Amino acid sequence: MSNYKTVQGEFQTKYEILRSVFICTTKGVESFEQGIEFYREIAKKYSNATHNCYALTTCDSQKFSDDGEPQGTAGQPILQVIKNNNLINVVCVVTRYFGGIKLGTGGLVSAYTKSVADCLKEATIVTKTKSLEGKIVLDYNEFSAVNNYIKSNNFIVLDTVYNDLVELSIALPYCAKQEFNDTISRITAGKKEIEYIKETYHVY
């Protein structure tokens, strides 16, 4: 997967209907385990609520729960809204405080759907691009030219350590790897090359 859309950060909205209050909390996550942990945190925070329903989708997994609501009225609708927005690596938890008036199965589906849809409208949606992170050690005159090249291409500088030489840690789109290698070779007359450490995803 070369890129995907996700939520950047954490967002929360509140929706009320027939005295039932629905609090939707959504967050972009890096892994399935992180999504489950976030759900547990929210469920603990709102442990006095009637229900804490959720849906989680990552690059390779998905999970949802009705948490005591009638089957198919909460978790699945939450997941469907996430999918309708073409989002991945996202968890949405909808906390419900029952107000004493039953909504019926159709009303529940509508309420959970609206709660998540409203929250995602408020959320910051970003595109994460498949990237490489790496390190390169440069002379100071080389560093100036390489740094200018990085800035002009909106690559990400993760860290810069200044000693006798400059150790530069960066992230760049996977598709830019060959061009970056060629540029480093040209600037350093073939004496330096980047050590790629891992594949990941970044927002540029």
C-alpha positions, 0 to 999 in steps of 0.5 A, a space after each residue: 500500500 503506497 498511501 492511505 487516509 487516516 485521522 491525525 490526532 484525537 477528536 471527540 464530539 457529543 450527540 443527544 437524541 431522546 435524552 440519550 447522549 452519544 459521545 464519539 471519540 476517534 483517533 488515528 493509530 499505528 497498530 491494531 494493538 494500539 487501537 484496542 488499548 485506546 478503546 480500553 482507555 475510553 471504556 475505563 474513562 466512561 466506565 459508568 456509561 450504559 455502553 462503550 461500543 467501538 470499531 477499529 480498522 487497520 491495514 490488515 485487521 478489523 474488529 467491532 463490538 456492540 457492547 450490549 446493544 442489540 446485535 448489528 446496531 452499533 459496532 457494525 454501523 460505526 465500522 461502516 462509517 469509517 469505511 465510507 470515509 476510506 479511512 484506515 488505522 482508525 478507532 472510533 469509540 461511541 459511549 452511550 448514556 441511556 436516557 430512558 427512552 428506547 430508540 429501537 433498532 433503526 433508531 440505534 443504527 441511525 444514532 451511532 452512524 450520525 455520532 461517528 459521521 459528525 466526529 469524523 467531520 470535525 477530525 483532521 484527515 491526512 494522507 500517510 505515504 509509504 516512506 523510508 527512514 534512514 541516516 547519513 553522515 556528511 561533511 558540513 559543506 555536503 550537509 548544506 547542499 543535502 539540506 537544501 535538497 531535502 527542504 525543496 522536496 518537503 522530505 522530513 528531517 527527524 534529527 540532526 546531530 552536529 559534531 565533527 561531521 553532521 549526522 542527519 536522520 530523515 524520512 522520504 517517500 519510498 518512491 523517491 528513494 532512487 532519486 535521493 540516492 542519485 542526488 547524494 552520490 552527486 553531491 558527495 562525489 559518490 563518497 557517502 550514502 544513506 543507511 536505510 533503517 526501516 519502512 514506515 508511513 509519514 505525512 508530507 
